[in-house]
Amino acid sequence: MTVRQVFYRLVVAGAIDKTEAEYQGTVIRLLTDMRLSGEIDFADIVDESRRIRLTATYDSVQDALESTARYYRRSALQQAGEHVEIWCEKDALAGVIWDAVSEYDVPLLVSRGMPSLTFLYGTALRIKRAYEADKRTMLYQFGDHDPSGVLIPQTIDRRLRELCAKLGAPPPIVERVALTVDQIREHDLPTRPTKRAGNNHARGFDGDSVELDALPPNVLRDMVRGVIGSHISDHALKVLRAAEESERLTLTAFARGDQANSATSGMPKDTTATPGNEWDDWDKAWVIHLIWQMDRFEEDEESAYDITMKVMSWGDTPDEALRRGWVERGLDDGSGLDQWRWYWRMHADWPREQLNAKLDGLRASWRDKEAGV
């Protein structure tokens, strides 16, 4: 949480008054003392307004490769049917919102008030690229409920329509997600008098103002996940992350020079069923299906991997995914699912070492076949 969010939580709880004196003299003072004394962890309070810039360097080529493997990430947004962006008015809340958007690989854009024309042009270029990839663009905006805050999404929409027209791309759909009057009432958020003197934006704005910071962090993150989730399902995300983990471990093995066993090392998890290290059905099905493709259908490992990833994306359970996958590929003659269940029962309890040995044997057979042995 930011210091400002702690302040609003205390105001909502009735512990302090909503005044600048309480913010400076009580909240900032006590949070400073409590962090220095160890009562509150420094990691619990974030400051997004001050950042460090540091050049990325490596000790060796292997160090660089291992770093690449460690941070390897597939884009869930790239797999989605639309291009999605989350816009936030306030830099101080970027860390809170990032916790949600980073799960889906969706970009977070902080406008820091009204966005500049340069900032908007960059978005227009992304919209054009999305259009060329046959994707429409959805922009979800979060900001204060005050005269400037309610105008920001309108400005974004108007300027992007103008810029997109110049670039020959359709405009995005811009949706204001928060804050709204209904949300202010629902969460009983503290208000402040609207500044009207010398504020041209205040014309036509009714009532008091409310800062986005007043919204509980968990509620704000849930709102972000809600709008993104309408474009990227949890099921699609789980399938993608399973493939990503497999590829990350393969990269790690490659970085360490274990190229011969890189595909074996690329299993999603250790298959040994020990406490705290259990496989779920998806992980088991993923690896065993890879072996099944190489064993029963005599696929090479690369082809087996591609087929497994495609098949496992169909359905909310392994059985459903495999059944639908085989039907889509025209391979299910009515007995395919029974054969798979039989194969599954044979291998589900195998430890990693035994699965490794099976894969190594299948690889050796393929090398012999390619060599004409």
C-alpha positions in Angstrom: 0.0 0.0 0.0 1.0 3.6 -0.4 1.1 6.0 2.5 -1.9 7.7 1.0 -3.9 4.5 0.9 -3.1 3.8 4.6 -4.3 7.4 5.3 -7.7 6.6 3.6 -8.1 3.3 5.3 -7.7 5.1 8.7 -10.2 7.8 7.6 -12.8 5.1 6.6 -12.2 3.3 9.9 -12.9 6.5 11.8 -9.5 6.5 13.4 -8.5 10.0 12.2 -10.0 13.0 10.5 -9.5 13.6 6.8 -7.2 16.6 7.1 -3.7 17.4 5.8 -2.6 17.8 9.4 -3.5 14.2 10.2 -1.9 13.0 7.0 1.4 14.7 7.6 1.5 14.7 11.4 0.0 11.4 12.2 0.1 8.9 9.3 3.5 9.9 7.8 5.1 10.4 11.2 3.8 7.0 12.6 4.6 5.0 9.5 8.1 6.5 9.5 8.7 5.6 13.2 7.1 2.1 12.8 9.2 1.2 9.9 12.4 2.3 11.5 11.5 0.4 14.7 10.7 -2.8 12.8 7.0 -2.8 13.7 6.1 -2.5 10.0 8.1 -4.1 7.2 9.6 -1.6 4.7 8.2 -3.8 1.9 4.7 -3.2 3.1 4.8 0.5 2.0 5.4 1.4 -1.7 6.6 4.7 -3.2 6.0 4.7 -7.0 6.9 8.4 -7.4 10.6 7.9 -7.0 12.5 5.3 -9.1 16.0 4.1 -9.7 17.5 3.7 -13.2 20.1 1.0 -13.5 21.9 -0.6 -16.4 21.4 -4.4 -16.7 24.7 -6.2 -16.7 25.9 -9.8 -16.5 29.0 -11.6 -15.2 29.2 -14.0 -18.1 27.3 -15.4 -21.1 26.0 -18.2 -18.9 24.8 -15.7 -16.3 22.9 -13.8 -19.1 21.4 -17.1 -20.4 20.3 -18.1 -16.9 18.8 -14.6 -16.4 16.9 -15.0 -19.7 15.6 -18.4 -18.5 14.6 -17.0 -15.1 12.5 -14.2 -16.5 11.2 -16.0 -19.6 7.6 -15.1 -20.1 4.9 -15.9 -22.7 2.4 -13.1 -23.4 -1.1 -14.0 -22.4 -2.2 -10.7 -24.2 -0.6 -11.9 -27.4 -2.9 -15.0 -27.3 -6.0 -12.9 -26.6 -8.5 -11.9 -29.3 -8.3 -8.2 -28.4 -5.5 -5.7 -27.5 -6.2 -4.5 -23.9 -4.6 -1.6 -22.0 -5.2 -0.5 -18.4 -4.9 3.3 -17.9 -4.4 4.9 -14.5 -4.5 8.5 -13.7 -2.1 8.3 -10.7 1.5 7.2 -10.5 1.2 6.4 -6.8 -1.2 3.5 -7.5 0.8 1.9 -10.3 2.3 -0.7 -7.9 -1.1 -1.7 -6.6 -2.6 -2.1 -10.1 0.6 -3.7 -11.5 0.0 -6.7 -9.2 -3.2 -7.4 -11.2 -2.2 -6.5 -14.8 1.1 -8.3 -14.6 -0.7 -11.6 -14.2 -2.1 -11.2 -17.7 0.8 -9.4 -19.4 -1.4 -6.4 -20.1 0.3 -3.0 -20.3 -0.3 -0.5 -17.6 -0.2 3.2 -18.7 0.0 5.9 -16.1 -1.1 9.2 -17.5 -0.2 11.4 -14.4 -3.3 13.5 -14.9 -4.2 14.5 -18.5 -2.1 12.4 -20.9 0.3 14.3 -23.3 -0.2 14.1 -27.0 3.1 12.2 -27.4 1.9 9.6 -24.9 -1.4 9.2 -26.8 0.4 8.9 -30.1 2.3 6.0 -28.8 -1.0 4.3 -27.9 -2.4 5.1 -31.4 0.6 3.3 -32.9 -0.1 0.2 -30.8 -3.8 0.4 -31.8 -2.7 0.4 -35.5 -0.5 -2.6 -34.9 -3.3 -4.4 -33.2 -5.7 -3.6 -36.1 -3.1 -5.0 -38.5 -3.2 -8.2 -36.5 -7.0 -8.2 -36.8 -7.6 -7.2 -33.2 -9.7 -4.4 -31.8 -8.4 -2.4 -28.8 -10.0 -2.0 -25.4 -8.8 0.8 -23.0 -10.0 0.6 -19.4 -9.3 3.8 -17.4 -9.1 4.3 -13.6 -9.0 7.8 -12.0 -10.2 10.2 -9.4 -13.8 11.3 -9.2 -13.2 15.0 -9.6 -13.5 17.6 -12.4 -10.3 16.7 -14.1 -10.6 13.0 -13.4 -13.9 12.5 -15.2 -12.6 14.5 -18.2 -9.5 12.3 -18.7 -11.2 9.3 -20.3 -13.2 11.7 -22.6 -9.9 13.4 -23.6 -8.3 10.0 -24.3 -11.3 8.9 -26.4 -11.4 12.2 -28.4 -7.7 12.4 -29.1 -7.3 8.7 -30.0 -10.2 9.0 -32.5 -8.3 11.8 -34.1 -4.9 10.1 -34.1 -6.3 6.7 -35.3 -8.1 8.4 -38.2 -4.7 9.8 -39.3 -3.1 6.4 -39.0 -6.0 4.6 -40.9 -7.0 2.5 -37.8 -10.3 2.2 -36.1 -10.5 4.0 -32.7 -10.4 2.0 -29.4 -13.3 1.4 -27.1 -12.6 3.5 -24.0 -14.3 2.6 -20.8 -14.2 4.5 -17.5 -14.0 1.7 -14.8 -13.4 3.8 -11.7 -14.2 5.9 -9.8 -18.0 6.2 -10.2 -20.7 7.6 -8.0 -22.1 4.1 -7.5 -18.7 2.8 -6.3 -18.3 5.8 -3.9 -21.6 4.9 -2.3 -21.1 1.2 -2.3 -17.7 1.4 -0.5 -18.6 4.5 1.6 -15.5 6.4 0.4 -14.5 9.6 2.1 -15.0 12.8 0.1 -13.4 16.2 0.0 -14.8 19.5 -1.2 -14.3 20.1 -4.9 -11.9 22.9 -5.7 -13.9 25.3 -7.9 -12.1 28.6 -7.7 -10.1 29.1 -10.9 -10.9 25.6 -12.0 -12.6 25.7 -15.4 -13.0 21.9 -15.4 -15.3 22.2 -12.4 -18.1 23.7 -14.5 -20.9 21.1 -14.7 -19.3 18.9 -12.1 -21.7 18.2 -9.2 -20.9 17.3 -5.7 -17.7 16.5 -3.8 -14.6 14.8 -5.1 -13.1 11.4 -4.2 -9.6 10.2 -4.8 -9.0 6.7 -6.4 -6.6 6.1 -3.5 -9.6 5.9 -1.2 -10.6 2.6 -2.8 -9.3 -0.5 -0.9 -6.3 -2.0 -2.7 -7.9 -5.4 -3.0 -11.1 -3.9 -4.5 -9.1 -1.9 -7.0 -7.1 -5.0 -8.0 -10.3 -7.1 -8.3 -11.8 -4.4 -10.6 -8.7 -4.6 -12.9 -8.8 -8.4 -12.9 -12.5 -8.3 -13.7 -12.1 -6.3 -16.9 -9.1 -8.2 -18.1 -10.7 -11.5 -17.3 -13.4 -10.8 -19.9 -10.7 -11.1 -22.6 -8.3 -13.6 -21.1 -9.9 -16.6 -19.3 -8.3 -18.3 -16.3 -8.3 -21.5 -18.2 -6.3 -20.0 -21.1 -3.9 -18.5 -18.7 -3.3 -21.8 -16.9 -2.6 -23.6 -20.1 -0.2 -20.9 -21.2 1.7 -20.8 -17.9 2.1 -24.6 -18.0 3.8 -24.3 -21.4 5.8 -21.4 -20.2 7.2 -23.2 -17.1 8.2 -26.2 -19.3 10.0 -23.9 -21.7 11.7 -21.9 -18.9 13.1 -25.1 -17.4 14.3 -26.1 -20.9 16.1 -22.8 -21.2 17.6 -23.2 -17.8 19.0 -26.6 -18.8 20.4 -25.2 -22.0 22.0 -22.3 -20.1 23.8 -24.8 -17.9 25.0 -26.8 -20.8 22.6 -29.7 -20.3 21.4 -29.6 -23.9 20.9 -33.3 -24.2 18.4 -33.4 -21.4 16.9 -29.9 -21.9 13.5 -31.3 -22.9 13.5 -33.6 -19.9 14.4 -30.7 -17.6 11.5 -28.8 -19.2 8.8 -30.8 -17.4 6.4 -28.4 -15.6 7.3 -29.7 -12.1 9.0 -32.6 -10.4 6.6 -35.6 -10.7 7.5 -37.1 -7.4 4.5 -37.0 -5.2 6.0 -35.7 -1.9 4.3 -33.4 0.6 4.3 -29.8 -0.7 5.4 -31.0 -4.2 2.2 -32.7 -5.5 1.3 -32.5 -9.2 -2.1 -31.4 -10.2 -3.9 -33.2 -13.0 -3.0 -30.6 -15.5 0.7 -30.9 -14.9 0.6 -34.7 -15.0 -1.5 -34.8 -18.1 0.8 -32.3 -19.9 4.0 -34.4 -19.4 2.4 -37.8 -19.8 0.6 -36.7 -23.0 4.0 -35.6 -24.4 5.3 -39.1 -23.8 2.1 -40.7 -25.1 2.4 -38.8 -28.4 6.0 -39.9 -28.9 5.3 -43.4 -27.8 2.0 -44.4 -29.3 1.9 -42.1 -32.4 5.7 -42.1 -33.0 5.9 -38.3 -33.1 9.3 -36.6 -32.8 9.6 -34.5 -29.6 9.1 -31.1 -31.3 5.9 -32.3 -33.0 4.7 -34.0 -29.8 5.2 -30.8 -27.8 3.3 -28.7 -30.3 0.4 -31.2 -30.4 0.3 -31.5 -26.6 0.1 -27.7 -26.2 -2.7 -27.4 -28.7 -4.7 -30.4 -27.4 -4.4 -29.3 -23.8 -5.9 -25.9 -24.6 -9.3 -27.5 -25.3 -11.4 -27.9 -22.2 -11.5 -27.1 -18.5 -10.3 -30.6 -17.4 -7.6 -32.9 -18.9 -10.2 -35.5 -20.0 -12.4 -32.8 -21.7 -9.4 -31.2 -23.3 -8.1 -34.4 -24.7 -11.5 -35.6 -25.8 -12.2 -32.4 -27.7 -8.7 -32.2 -29.0 -8.9 -35.6 -30.6 -12.3 -34.9 -32.1 -11.0 -31.6 -33.5 -8.0 -33.4 -35.1 -10.3 -36.2 -36.3 -8.4 -38.9 -34.3 -11.0 -40.0 -31.8 -12.6 -43.2 -33.1 -14.5 -43.8 -29.8 -11.7 -45.7 -28.1 -9.1 -42.9 -27.9 -10.2 -41.6 -24.5 -10.3 -45.1 -23.0 -6.8 -45.7 -24.3 -5.6 -42.4 -22.9 -7.1 -43.2 -19.4 -5.3 -46.6 -19.5 -2.0 -44.9 -20.5 -2.6 -42.3 -17.8 -3.1 -45.0 -15.1 0.1 -46.7 -16.1 2.2 -43.5 -15.7 0.4 -41.2 -13.2 2.4 -42.4 -10.2 5.8 -42.6 -12.0 8.5 -40.5 -10.3 10.4 -38.0 -12.3 13.4 -40.3 -12.8 11.3 -42.9 -14.4 9.6 -40.4 -16.7 13.1 -39.1 -17.6 14.2 -42.5 -18.5 11.2 -43.1 -20.7 11.7 -39.8 -22.6 15.4 -40.5 -23.0 14.6 -43.9 -24.5 12.1 -42.4 -26.9 14.7 -39.7 -27.8 17.3 -42.4 -28.4 14.9 -44.3 -30.7 14.4 -41.1 -32.7 18.1 -40.4 -33.0 18.6 -44.0 -34.2 15.8 -43.7 -36.7 17.2 -40.4 -38.1 20.6 -42.0 -38.4 19.2 -45.0 -40.3 20.2 -47.5 -37.6 
